[in-house]
Amino acid sequence: MTDHSITPPQWRVQEWWEQADQYQDDPKTYFDYVATEAARWGADQELEACLRLVEIDAGEDAYDFARYIRAARRPEPKQPSLKEQALETLKYPKDLWSENEVDTIRRALEQLDD
């Protein structure tokens, strides 16, 4: 029988821990980040395994059906608005802002009416 494991590889888990470092000051958020990423990864693995079966077993129309399901369940992430990007930057201390983040705030402020 084929292994359809939803257990992420160790290198992926390590990657999530490294990305979670941005939340070191809040242990709950730190662990929630890794748990959420692991849950998403497992759900993605299961969805892809199911859709491969549909594509293989259900004939020619199944490919379009699988694409439809994939798009509905895993839509492309929406690019945050300029306002959302600026507000996200403001969550961090000013001395940590990059030039790009300062530019984002400037552009967001320029869009406001006087």
VENWORA-V28294 format. One line per field, one symbol per residue. burial: b if it has 9 or more other C-alpha atoms within 8 Angstrom, else e. Layout:
BEGIN
burial: ???
END
This chain:
BEGIN
burial: eeeeebebeeeebeebbeebeebeeeeeebbebbeebbeebbbebbbebebbbbbeebeeebbeebeeebbeeeeeeeeeebbebbeebeeeeeeebeeebbebbebbeeeeee
END
